[in-house]
Amino acid sequence: MKILHLSYSISKGGASRAALRIHQSLLEKNINSFIKFNILNGPELNTENIIKPSLFRSYFNKIKSAIESRISKILRKNNFVKNSISLFPTQLHKFINKSDYDIVHLHWINGETISIEDIGKITKPLVWTIQDMWPFTGSEHYSFNTNWKNGYSNNNKNKANLINVDIEKFTWKRKIKSWKKKINIVGTSKWITNCASNSYLMQKFPALTINNTLDINFWKTQNKKECKKYFNLPQNIKLIGFSSLGHKNEILKGKDLFLSAIKKINYDQKNIAFFSIGDSNEFSEIKNTKFQIFNTPKLNSDKEIRTFYNCLDLIVVPSRLEAFGQTASEAISCGIPVVCFNSTGLKDIIIHKKNGYLAKPYSSKELCKGIEYILKLNKKKYKEMCLSSIKIAHKKFSFDFISNQYIKLYKRILNN
C-alpha cells in the first residue's frame, strides 16, 4: 500500500510533529509512506519520503496563510481561539487524483494547506487524523459552545463577529456542501472522537480513536543533574514545569486556572521553583508570586525539549480543552508525572495517581491539590510513579503499537 500524508508542516507545532511521527512509525513497518507539507520551517529533518515545497512555494504559502489569518481576525472582535477559513484554491486535488497513492491521510491541514472545496474533490480514500475541533466546527479550532452539534444558524450567531458576516456559519456551510464523500475519521483521544461522532457535520462518517505516537527510544529519562546544568538551574530544589500557556489562547490553555492554583500552594517556597518554556512576558504574573521562576525561550529541537522535561519533578498542563495533549505524553515517556484536569484528551494519557494527577475540572484549588500531592510523595512512591509513567507511555504510545492500528485501518479501507 502507498500512503500520502498531508500536513501544514512537519516541525512547526505539536500537530505537525504528530503527523511526522505517524509517518516515521509506518516507515519502520516498511509501509510505503510519504508526507507532503506546505511550509519549510527550520532545519531539514533526516526523514525518508518527504515531499517538501520549494523555497518560493513555501514563501508563497506563508503569504496565503498570513492573508487568511488576517481576514479571520478582521471578521472577529475576540480571538480567544484560532480560526481558519481555508479559502484559497490549491488545485492539490488534481495532483492527488492523478497519483498512484492508495490512501490520502489528512492531518492538520490549515494555514491554507488545502481548501475546504479541494478536500471534497479528492477521489482517493480519505483518512483524517483530527488534532483539534476544526474539522467538525465552523471556523473555530476549539469551541466552548454546542453549535457544532446542532448546526450554525442566525439564532446562535457568534456575537464576537465584527461585521455582519458569520464566519463560523460561512465556513461550516462550505464544509457541508463540499464533504459528501466518506471520510474515515481518526480521533487522537476518546473525547475528540466522541465529539466528531456527535457533530452535525461528521456524525455519518466512520470514526475510531488512535492516540498520537512517539519514539519511546528517544523520549526517555536522562541524567537530571546534567539536564539542569544545561539550563543553568539550581540542583537542590524541585522544579515544576509548564510550557506556553497560550499568549493568544490563554483561556483555552488555562492560564488563569494555573495562576490561581500556584498562589494556593502550601509548600516550602525555598525548595521549589517553576521552569517555563516560551516568551517570559507571558509569565509576568507568576514572577509576582512568592516562588522562583526560571524561563527558557522557545525550544526549537526535540533534544532540547527532552532535556527540559528531564529537569523537572512534575509538569502542569492546565488546559480546559485538549484534543490529545502531546506535552503530557512526551513528559511521561521521560518519566515525569503530569498534573492536569480530568477532562478531554488528557484523560487518555494520565491515569490518576499512577502517572500523574487528574484534578476535578476546572477548579484551581483541585489543581493545586494535585501539584502538592506529587511534591509531597516520599522518594519510594515518587520513583514508583515515574516508572509507572514510562511503562504507560511504552504500552500506549509506541511506534509499534500505534502504527499497527493505522495499518489495520488502511487494510480495512482498501479491502472494502
C-alpha positions as a LaTeX table, in Angstrom:
\begin{tabular}{lrrr}
\hline
Residue & $x$ (\AA) & $y$ (\AA) & $z$ (\AA) \\
\hline
Met1 & 0.00 & 0.00 & 0.00 \\
Lys2 & 1.12 & 3.55 & $-0.73$ \\
Ile3 & 0.06 & 6.31 & 1.67 \\
Leu4 & 0.23 & 10.08 & 1.18 \\
His5 & 0.10 & 12.21 & 4.33 \\
Leu6 & $-0.85$ & 15.89 & 4.00 \\
Ser7 & 0.26 & 18.30 & 6.72 \\
Tyr8 & 0.78 & 22.04 & 7.07 \\
Ser9 & 4.31 & 21.42 & 8.36 \\
Ile10 & 6.43 & 18.61 & 9.77 \\
Ser11 & 8.06 & 20.63 & 12.53 \\
Lys12 & 6.00 & 23.72 & 13.42 \\
Gly13 & 3.59 & 22.92 & 16.24 \\
Gly14 & 2.53 & 19.78 & 18.03 \\
Ala15 & 0.08 & 18.63 & 15.36 \\
Ser16 & 2.73 & 18.79 & 12.64 \\
Arg17 & 5.17 & 16.85 & 14.78 \\
Ala18 & 2.44 & 14.27 & 15.46 \\
Ala19 & 1.88 & 13.80 & 11.71 \\
Leu20 & 5.58 & 13.28 & 11.11 \\
Arg21 & 5.76 & 10.67 & 13.88 \\
Ile22 & 2.91 & 8.67 & 12.36 \\
His23 & 4.76 & 8.73 & 9.03 \\
Gln24 & 8.00 & 7.62 & 10.72 \\
Ser25 & 6.24 & 4.82 & 12.59 \\
Leu26 & 4.84 & 3.48 & 9.31 \\
Leu27 & 8.25 & 3.59 & 7.64 \\
Glu28 & 9.56 & 1.37 & 10.44 \\
Lys29 & 6.89 & $-1.16$ & 9.38 \\
Asn30 & 8.08 & $-0.94$ & 5.76 \\
Ile31 & 4.90 & 0.79 & 4.67 \\
Asn32 & 5.32 & 2.90 & 1.53 \\
Ser33 & 4.51 & 6.15 & 3.32 \\
Phe34 & 5.10 & 9.69 & 2.01 \\
Ile35 & 4.43 & 13.04 & 3.70 \\
Lys36 & 3.76 & 16.24 & 1.76 \\
Phe37 & 3.84 & 19.52 & 3.64 \\
Asn38 & 3.15 & 23.17 & 2.94 \\
Ile39 & 5.90 & 25.26 & 4.53 \\
Leu40 & 9.59 & 24.97 & 5.28 \\
Asn41 & 10.35 & 25.70 & 8.90 \\
Gly42 & 13.80 & 25.34 & 10.39 \\
Pro43 & 16.47 & 22.76 & 9.52 \\
Glu44 & 15.60 & 19.80 & 7.31 \\
Leu45 & 14.82 & 16.61 & 9.20 \\
Asn46 & 16.57 & 13.37 & 8.39 \\
Thr47 & 13.40 & 11.59 & 7.33 \\
Glu48 & 12.69 & 9.47 & 4.28 \\
Asn49 & 9.93 & 10.08 & 1.75 \\
Ile50 & 9.22 & 13.74 & 2.43 \\
Ile51 & 7.74 & 15.89 & $-0.34$ \\
Lys52 & 8.77 & 19.41 & 0.50 \\
Pro53 & 7.82 & 22.67 & $-1.20$ \\
Ser54 & 10.36 & 24.82 & $-3.00$ \\
Leu55 & 11.60 & 27.93 & $-1.21$ \\
Phe56 & 9.38 & 30.06 & $-3.45$ \\
Arg57 & 6.32 & 27.87 & $-2.92$ \\
Ser58 & 6.91 & 27.80 & 0.84 \\
Tyr59 & 7.16 & 31.61 & 0.92 \\
Phe60 & 4.02 & 31.92 & $-1.22$ \\
Asn61 & 2.16 & 29.51 & 1.08 \\
Lys62 & 3.18 & 31.55 & 4.13 \\
Ile63 & 1.81 & 34.70 & 2.49 \\
Lys64 & $-1.51$ & 32.96 & 1.76 \\
Ser65 & $-1.67$ & 31.73 & 5.33 \\
Ala66 & $-0.95$ & 35.23 & 6.68 \\
Ile67 & $-3.69$ & 36.76 & 4.49 \\
Glu68 & $-6.22$ & 34.15 & 5.59 \\
Ser69 & $-5.28$ & 34.66 & 9.24 \\
Arg70 & $-5.70$ & 38.41 & 8.86 \\
Ile71 & $-9.13$ & 38.02 & 7.26 \\
Ser72 & $-10.24$ & 35.73 & 10.10 \\
Lys73 & $-9.09$ & 38.23 & 12.73 \\
Ile74 & $-10.73$ & 41.20 & 11.00 \\
Leu75 & $-14.06$ & 39.39 & 10.96 \\
Arg76 & $-13.98$ & 38.78 & 14.72 \\
Lys77 & $-13.69$ & 41.18 & 17.67 \\
Asn78 & $-12.42$ & 38.50 & 20.03 \\
Asn79 & $-9.93$ & 35.81 & 19.06 \\
Phe80 & $-9.83$ & 33.55 & 22.11 \\
Val81 & $-9.13$ & 30.58 & 19.82 \\
Lys82 & $-7.64$ & 30.26 & 16.37 \\
Asn83 & $-9.99$ & 30.44 & 13.41 \\
Ser84 & $-9.36$ & 29.15 & 9.88 \\
Ile85 & $-11.47$ & 29.52 & 6.75 \\
Ser86 & $-9.28$ & 27.50 & 4.31 \\
Leu87 & $-10.47$ & 29.62 & 1.43 \\
Phe88 & $-7.87$ & 29.78 & $-1.33$ \\
Pro89 & $-7.93$ & 27.09 & $-4.07$ \\
Thr90 & $-4.80$ & 24.97 & $-4.21$ \\
Gln91 & $-5.55$ & 22.53 & $-7.05$ \\
Leu92 & $-3.83$ & 19.94 & $-4.85$ \\
His93 & $-6.68$ & 17.52 & $-5.52$ \\
Lys94 & $-5.61$ & 17.31 & $-9.19$ \\
Phe95 & $-2.11$ & 16.16 & $-8.23$ \\
Ile96 & $-3.55$ & 13.64 & $-5.77$ \\
Asn97 & $-6.18$ & 12.20 & $-8.11$ \\
Lys98 & $-3.61$ & 11.60 & $-10.86$ \\
Ser99 & $-1.15$ & 9.93 & $-8.45$ \\
Asp100 & $-0.77$ & 6.25 & $-7.59$ \\
Tyr101 & $-1.33$ & 6.72 & $-3.85$ \\
Asp102 & $-3.83$ & 4.23 & $-2.43$ \\
Ile103 & $-4.93$ & 6.35 & 0.54 \\
Val104 & $-4.70$ & 10.05 & 1.36 \\
His105 & $-4.18$ & 10.72 & 5.05 \\
Leu106 & $-5.01$ & 14.25 & 6.21 \\
His107 & $-3.55$ & 15.72 & 9.39 \\
Trp108 & $-3.55$ & 19.41 & 10.45 \\
Ile109 & $-4.16$ & 20.95 & 7.03 \\
Asn110 & $-4.99$ & 24.56 & 7.93 \\
Gly111 & $-2.78$ & 27.55 & 7.18 \\
Glu112 & $-4.17$ & 27.32 & 3.62 \\
Thr113 & $-2.58$ & 23.91 & 3.02 \\
Ile114 & $-5.68$ & 22.84 & 1.08 \\
Ser115 & $-9.08$ & 24.48 & 0.71 \\
Ile116 & $-12.33$ & 23.04 & 2.04 \\
Glu117 & $-13.58$ & 22.63 & $-1.53$ \\
Asp118 & $-10.41$ & 20.89 & $-2.73$ \\
Ile119 & $-10.69$ & 18.29 & 0.06 \\
Gly120 & $-14.13$ & 17.41 & $-1.28$ \\
Lys121 & $-12.71$ & 16.91 & $-4.78$ \\
Ile122 & $-10.23$ & 14.19 & $-3.73$ \\
Thr123 & $-11.33$ & 10.87 & $-5.22$ \\
Lys124 & $-8.92$ & 8.65 & $-3.27$ \\
Pro125 & $-9.97$ & 7.04 & 0.02 \\
Leu126 & $-9.54$ & 9.57 & 2.83 \\
Val127 & $-8.32$ & 9.17 & 6.41 \\
Trp128 & $-8.29$ & 12.25 & 8.64 \\
Thr129 & $-6.46$ & 12.31 & 11.97 \\
Ile130 & $-8.09$ & 15.21 & 13.78 \\
Gln131 & $-5.87$ & 17.15 & 16.16 \\
Asp132 & $-8.43$ & 19.77 & 17.16 \\
Met133 & $-12.13$ & 20.54 & 16.65 \\
Trp134 & $-11.85$ & 22.43 & 13.34 \\
Pro135 & $-12.84$ & 19.51 & 11.03 \\
Phe136 & $-16.36$ & 19.45 & 12.51 \\
Thr137 & $-16.88$ & 23.04 & 13.73 \\
Gly138 & $-17.28$ & 26.20 & 11.66 \\
Ser139 & $-14.03$ & 28.15 & 11.58 \\
Glu140 & $-13.02$ & 27.62 & 15.23 \\
His141 & $-10.25$ & 25.22 & 16.16 \\
Tyr142 & $-11.82$ & 24.81 & 19.59 \\
Ser143 & $-15.35$ & 25.67 & 20.64 \\
Phe144 & $-16.91$ & 26.25 & 24.05 \\
Asn145 & $-20.46$ & 26.16 & 22.67 \\
Thr146 & $-22.51$ & 23.38 & 21.03 \\
Asn147 & $-23.14$ & 24.90 & 17.59 \\
Trp148 & $-21.05$ & 22.12 & 16.07 \\
Lys149 & $-23.60$ & 19.64 & 17.43 \\
Asn150 & $-26.79$ & 21.41 & 16.43 \\
Gly151 & $-25.70$ & 23.38 & 13.38 \\
Tyr152 & $-24.84$ & 27.03 & 12.81 \\
Ser153 & $-27.78$ & 29.40 & 12.30 \\
Asn154 & $-28.74$ & 33.04 & 12.69 \\
Asn155 & $-30.15$ & 32.17 & 16.12 \\
Asn156 & $-26.78$ & 31.13 & 17.52 \\
Lys157 & $-24.55$ & 33.55 & 15.62 \\
Asn158 & $-21.37$ & 34.44 & 17.46 \\
Lys159 & $-21.65$ & 37.97 & 18.80 \\
Ala160 & $-17.88$ & 38.32 & 18.56 \\
Asn161 & $-18.14$ & 38.76 & 14.79 \\
Leu162 & $-17.02$ & 42.26 & 13.93 \\
Ile163 & $-19.32$ & 42.89 & 10.97 \\
Asn164 & $-22.48$ & 41.23 & 9.74 \\
Val165 & $-20.59$ & 38.22 & 8.39 \\
Asp166 & $-20.96$ & 34.96 & 10.32 \\
Ile167 & $-17.53$ & 33.48 & 9.68 \\
Glu168 & $-18.37$ & 30.26 & 11.55 \\
Lys169 & $-21.60$ & 29.64 & 9.63 \\
Phe170 & $-19.96$ & 30.61 & 6.32 \\
Thr171 & $-17.13$ & 28.10 & 6.82 \\
Trp172 & $-19.43$ & 25.37 & 8.18 \\
Lys173 & $-21.81$ & 25.61 & 5.21 \\
Arg174 & $-18.89$ & 25.25 & 2.79 \\
Lys175 & $-17.88$ & 22.06 & 4.61 \\
Ile176 & $-21.44$ & 20.69 & 4.44 \\
Lys177 & $-21.61$ & 21.41 & 0.72 \\
Ser178 & $-18.15$ & 20.03 & $-0.12$ \\
Trp179 & $-17.69$ & 16.96 & 2.06 \\
Lys180 & $-20.20$ & 14.49 & 0.64 \\
Lys181 & $-17.75$ & 11.62 & 0.18 \\
Lys182 & $-16.96$ & 9.33 & 3.13 \\
Ile183 & $-14.04$ & 10.38 & 5.32 \\
Asn184 & $-12.55$ & 7.88 & 7.78 \\
Ile185 & $-12.13$ & 9.88 & 10.98 \\
Val186 & $-9.37$ & 9.11 & 13.48 \\
Gly187 & $-9.64$ & 10.95 & 16.77 \\
Thr188 & $-6.45$ & 11.28 & 18.79 \\
Ser189 & $-8.44$ & 10.73 & 22.01 \\
Lys190 & $-11.75$ & 9.23 & 23.01 \\
Trp191 & $-13.05$ & 12.71 & 23.75 \\
Ile192 & $-12.32$ & 14.21 & 20.31 \\
Thr193 & $-13.62$ & 11.06 & 18.57 \\
Asn194 & $-16.86$ & 11.29 & 20.53 \\
Cys195 & $-17.19$ & 14.97 & 19.61 \\
Ala196 & $-16.75$ & 14.20 & 15.90 \\
Ser197 & $-19.26$ & 11.34 & 16.06 \\
Asn198 & $-21.83$ & 13.61 & 17.73 \\
Ser199 & $-21.27$ & 16.55 & 15.40 \\
Tyr200 & $-23.79$ & 17.60 & 12.77 \\
Leu201 & $-21.07$ & 17.58 & 10.12 \\
Met202 & $-19.34$ & 14.24 & 10.74 \\
Gln203 & $-21.90$ & 12.06 & 12.52 \\
Lys204 & $-22.34$ & 9.85 & 9.44 \\
Phe205 & $-18.61$ & 9.22 & 8.94 \\
Pro206 & $-16.91$ & 6.14 & 10.45 \\
Ala207 & $-14.71$ & 7.10 & 13.39 \\
Leu208 & $-12.27$ & 5.44 & 15.76 \\
Thr209 & $-9.64$ & 6.50 & 18.28 \\
Ile210 & $-5.90$ & 6.13 & 17.74 \\
Asn211 & $-3.72$ & 8.13 & 20.13 \\
Asn212 & $-0.73$ & 10.13 & 18.94 \\
Thr213 & 2.52 & 8.21 & 18.87 \\
Leu214 & 6.07 & 9.00 & 19.95 \\
Asp215 & 9.50 & 7.41 & 19.67 \\
Ile216 & 9.96 & 5.79 & 23.07 \\
Asn217 & 13.64 & 5.23 & 22.28 \\
Phe218 & 14.10 & 8.99 & 22.05 \\
Trp219 & 11.66 & 10.30 & 24.68 \\
Lys220 & 13.33 & 8.75 & 27.70 \\
Thr221 & 14.91 & 9.59 & 31.03 \\
Gln222 & 18.24 & 11.37 & 31.18 \\
Asn223 & 20.56 & 12.40 & 33.97 \\
Lys224 & 18.68 & 15.11 & 35.87 \\
Lys225 & 21.83 & 16.83 & 37.14 \\
Glu226 & 23.25 & 17.15 & 33.63 \\
Cys227 & 19.94 & 18.43 & 32.27 \\
Lys228 & 19.70 & 21.09 & 34.97 \\
Lys229 & 23.31 & 22.06 & 34.28 \\
Tyr230 & 22.46 & 22.58 & 30.60 \\
Phe231 & 19.90 & 25.26 & 31.54 \\
Asn232 & 21.95 & 26.65 & 34.48 \\
Leu233 & 19.32 & 25.62 & 37.02 \\
Pro234 & 19.84 & 25.01 & 40.76 \\
Gln235 & 20.37 & 21.36 & 41.65 \\
Asn236 & 18.89 & 21.20 & 45.13 \\
Ile237 & 15.26 & 22.22 & 44.55 \\
Lys238 & 12.20 & 20.62 & 42.98 \\
Leu239 & 11.16 & 22.04 & 39.62 \\
Ile240 & 7.57 & 22.37 & 38.41 \\
Gly241 & 7.42 & 22.74 & 34.65 \\
Phe242 & 4.96 & 24.31 & 32.27 \\
Ser243 & 5.17 & 25.41 & 28.66 \\
Ser244 & 3.40 & 28.25 & 26.89 \\
Leu245 & 0.03 & 29.00 & 28.40 \\
Gly246 & $-1.29$ & 30.42 & 25.16 \\
His247 & $-0.31$ & 34.04 & 24.61 \\
Lys248 & $-3.28$ & 34.24 & 22.22 \\
Asn249 & $-5.28$ & 31.31 & 23.61 \\
Glu250 & $-4.76$ & 31.71 & 27.35 \\
Ile251 & $-8.37$ & 30.84 & 28.23 \\
Leu252 & $-8.09$ & 27.60 & 26.26 \\
Lys253 & $-4.73$ & 26.77 & 27.87 \\
Gly254 & $-5.99$ & 27.54 & 31.38 \\
Lys255 & $-3.55$ & 30.29 & 32.26 \\
Asp256 & $-5.97$ & 31.84 & 34.77 \\
Leu257 & $-6.51$ & 28.49 & 36.49 \\
Phe258 & $-2.79$ & 27.82 & 36.71 \\
Leu259 & $-2.01$ & 31.25 & 38.18 \\
Ser260 & $-4.76$ & 30.84 & 40.75 \\
Ala261 & $-3.54$ & 27.35 & 41.67 \\
Ile262 & 0.08 & 28.22 & 42.31 \\
Lys263 & $-0.90$ & 31.06 & 44.65 \\
Lys264 & $-2.54$ & 28.43 & 46.85 \\
Ile265 & 0.43 & 26.04 & 47.05 \\
Asn266 & 1.35 & 25.18 & 50.62 \\
Tyr267 & 4.96 & 24.07 & 50.34 \\
Asp268 & 8.32 & 25.47 & 51.43 \\
Gln269 & 9.00 & 28.11 & 48.80 \\
Lys270 & 12.75 & 27.71 & 49.20 \\
Asn271 & 12.56 & 24.12 & 47.98 \\
Ile272 & 10.57 & 24.54 & 44.77 \\
Ala273 & 10.70 & 26.69 & 41.65 \\
Phe274 & 8.95 & 26.95 & 38.31 \\
Phe275 & 10.61 & 26.38 & 34.95 \\
Ser276 & 8.87 & 27.54 & 31.77 \\
Ile277 & 9.30 & 27.47 & 28.01 \\
Gly278 & 8.26 & 30.46 & 25.94 \\
Asp279 & 8.08 & 34.24 & 25.97 \\
Ser280 & 8.90 & 35.37 & 29.51 \\
Asn281 & 6.35 & 38.18 & 29.15 \\
Glu282 & 3.62 & 35.53 & 29.24 \\
Phe283 & 4.60 & 34.71 & 32.81 \\
Ser284 & 4.92 & 38.18 & 34.34 \\
Glu285 & 2.08 & 37.45 & 36.78 \\
Ile286 & 3.93 & 34.39 & 38.11 \\
Lys287 & 7.03 & 36.47 & 38.73 \\
Asn288 & 5.00 & 38.44 & 41.24 \\
Thr289 & 4.32 & 35.34 & 43.33 \\
Lys290 & 6.46 & 34.07 & 46.20 \\
Phe291 & 8.18 & 31.40 & 44.08 \\
Gln292 & 11.30 & 31.50 & 41.96 \\
Ile293 & 10.71 & 31.19 & 38.22 \\
Phe294 & 13.20 & 30.25 & 35.54 \\
Asn295 & 12.50 & 30.67 & 31.86 \\
Thr296 & 13.99 & 29.49 & 28.60 \\
Pro297 & 12.93 & 30.85 & 25.19 \\
Lys298 & 11.04 & 28.71 & 22.73 \\
Leu299 & 12.94 & 25.48 & 22.15 \\
Asn300 & 13.35 & 24.51 & 18.50 \\
Ser301 & 14.64 & 20.97 & 18.75 \\
Asp302 & 13.21 & 17.79 & 20.27 \\
Lys303 & 16.55 & 17.22 & 22.00 \\
Glu304 & 16.22 & 20.46 & 23.94 \\
Ile305 & 12.57 & 19.77 & 24.75 \\
Arg306 & 13.58 & 16.33 & 26.08 \\
Thr307 & 16.27 & 17.99 & 28.20 \\
Phe308 & 13.62 & 20.41 & 29.53 \\
Tyr309 & 11.36 & 17.55 & 30.65 \\
Asn310 & 14.24 & 15.77 & 32.36 \\
Cys311 & 14.98 & 18.81 & 34.52 \\
Leu312 & 11.54 & 18.57 & 36.10 \\
Asp313 & 9.95 & 16.81 & 39.03 \\
Leu314 & 6.48 & 17.30 & 37.55 \\
Ile315 & 4.78 & 19.27 & 34.79 \\
Val316 & 1.40 & 21.03 & 34.86 \\
Val317 & $-0.90$ & 21.03 & 31.81 \\
Pro318 & $-3.91$ & 23.13 & 32.93 \\
Ser319 & $-5.78$ & 23.22 & 29.58 \\
Arg320 & $-9.55$ & 23.45 & 29.50 \\
Leu321 & $-9.66$ & 21.65 & 26.14 \\
Glu322 & $-7.07$ & 19.35 & 24.57 \\
Ala323 & $-7.67$ & 17.00 & 21.64 \\
Phe324 & $-4.82$ & 14.87 & 22.99 \\
Gly325 & $-2.05$ & 16.60 & 24.92 \\
Gln326 & 1.31 & 15.71 & 23.39 \\
Thr327 & 3.24 & 17.58 & 26.08 \\
Ala328 & 1.81 & 15.14 & 28.62 \\
Ser329 & 2.66 & 12.01 & 26.61 \\
Glu330 & 6.23 & 13.20 & 25.99 \\
Ala331 & 6.68 & 14.04 & 29.66 \\
Ile332 & 5.50 & 10.68 & 30.99 \\
Ser333 & 7.69 & 8.87 & 28.45 \\
Cys334 & 10.60 & 10.71 & 30.10 \\
Gly335 & 9.33 & 9.57 & 33.50 \\
Ile336 & 7.88 & 12.93 & 34.54 \\
Pro337 & 4.44 & 12.90 & 36.24 \\
Val338 & 1.74 & 15.25 & 34.91 \\
Val339 & $-0.89$ & 17.28 & 36.75 \\
Cys340 & $-3.92$ & 18.18 & 34.63 \\
Phe341 & $-7.70$ & 18.29 & 34.71 \\
Asn342 & $-9.79$ & 15.12 & 34.43 \\
Ser343 & $-11.24$ & 16.18 & 31.10 \\
Thr344 & $-10.97$ & 15.99 & 27.31 \\
Gly345 & $-7.99$ & 14.30 & 25.63 \\
Leu346 & $-5.67$ & 14.28 & 28.62 \\
Lys347 & $-7.76$ & 11.50 & 30.19 \\
Asp348 & $-6.32$ & 9.15 & 27.55 \\
Ile349 & $-2.80$ & 9.85 & 28.81 \\
Ile350 & $-2.98$ & 10.27 & 32.57 \\
Ile351 & $-4.20$ & 7.62 & 35.00 \\
His352 & $-4.99$ & 9.17 & 38.36 \\
Lys353 & $-2.16$ & 8.73 & 40.88 \\
Lys354 & $-0.41$ & 6.26 & 38.55 \\
Asn355 & 1.47 & 8.60 & 36.21 \\
Gly356 & 0.13 & 11.90 & 37.45 \\
Tyr357 & $-2.90$ & 13.56 & 38.99 \\
Leu358 & $-6.30$ & 14.24 & 37.42 \\
Ala359 & $-7.84$ & 17.26 & 39.12 \\
Lys360 & $-11.55$ & 17.98 & 39.19 \\
Pro361 & $-12.41$ & 20.31 & 36.25 \\
Tyr362 & $-11.97$ & 23.28 & 36.39 \\
Ser363 & $-11.02$ & 24.01 & 39.96 \\
Ser364 & $-7.77$ & 25.85 & 40.68 \\
Lys365 & $-8.00$ & 24.51 & 44.24 \\
Glu366 & $-8.04$ & 20.92 & 42.94 \\
Leu367 & $-5.18$ & 21.69 & 40.52 \\
Cys368 & $-3.16$ & 22.98 & 43.45 \\
Lys369 & $-4.04$ & 19.81 & 45.38 \\
Gly370 & $-2.62$ & 17.73 & 42.55 \\
Ile371 & 0.64 & 19.70 & 42.49 \\
Glu372 & 1.01 & 19.32 & 46.24 \\
Tyr373 & 0.20 & 15.60 & 46.07 \\
Ile374 & 3.18 & 14.88 & 43.81 \\
Leu375 & 5.53 & 17.29 & 45.62 \\
Lys376 & 4.82 & 15.56 & 48.94 \\
Leu377 & 5.29 & 11.96 & 47.76 \\
Asn378 & 8.13 & 10.18 & 49.53 \\
Lys379 & 11.09 & 9.05 & 47.41 \\
Lys380 & 9.82 & 5.49 & 47.02 \\
Lys381 & 6.29 & 6.50 & 45.97 \\
Tyr382 & 7.63 & 9.18 & 43.63 \\
Lys383 & 10.00 & 6.74 & 41.95 \\
Glu384 & 7.15 & 4.26 & 41.52 \\
Met385 & 5.07 & 6.96 & 39.82 \\
Cys386 & 7.96 & 7.86 & 37.49 \\
Leu387 & 8.48 & 4.21 & 36.50 \\
Ser388 & 4.75 & 3.76 & 36.03 \\
Ser389 & 4.73 & 6.82 & 33.75 \\
Ile390 & 7.33 & 5.26 & 31.47 \\
Lys391 & 5.54 & 1.89 & 31.36 \\
Ile392 & 2.23 & 3.52 & 30.42 \\
Ala393 & 3.85 & 5.57 & 27.66 \\
His394 & 5.59 & 2.50 & 26.23 \\
Lys395 & 2.40 & 0.46 & 26.32 \\
Lys396 & 0.03 & 3.05 & 24.82 \\
Phe397 & 2.03 & 5.34 & 22.52 \\
Ser398 & 4.96 & 3.45 & 20.97 \\
Phe399 & 5.59 & 3.49 & 17.21 \\
Asp400 & 4.95 & $-0.24$ & 17.07 \\
Phe401 & 1.60 & $-0.14$ & 18.84 \\
Ile402 & 0.16 & 2.91 & 17.04 \\
Ser403 & 1.43 & 2.03 & 13.55 \\
Asn404 & $-0.22$ & $-1.39$ & 13.79 \\
Gln405 & $-3.56$ & 0.32 & 14.41 \\
Tyr406 & $-3.15$ & 2.53 & 11.35 \\
Ile407 & $-2.08$ & $-0.39$ & 9.15 \\
Lys408 & $-5.16$ & $-2.31$ & 10.26 \\
Leu409 & $-7.33$ & 0.69 & 9.34 \\
Tyr410 & $-5.68$ & 1.12 & 5.92 \\
Lys411 & $-6.17$ & $-2.55$ & 5.09 \\
Arg412 & $-9.81$ & $-2.44$ & 6.09 \\
Ile413 & $-10.39$ & 0.59 & 3.86 \\
Leu414 & $-8.66$ & $-0.97$ & 0.86 \\
Asn415 & $-10.45$ & $-4.30$ & 1.31 \\
Asn416 & $-13.80$ & $-2.51$ & 1.27 \\
\hline
\end{tabular}
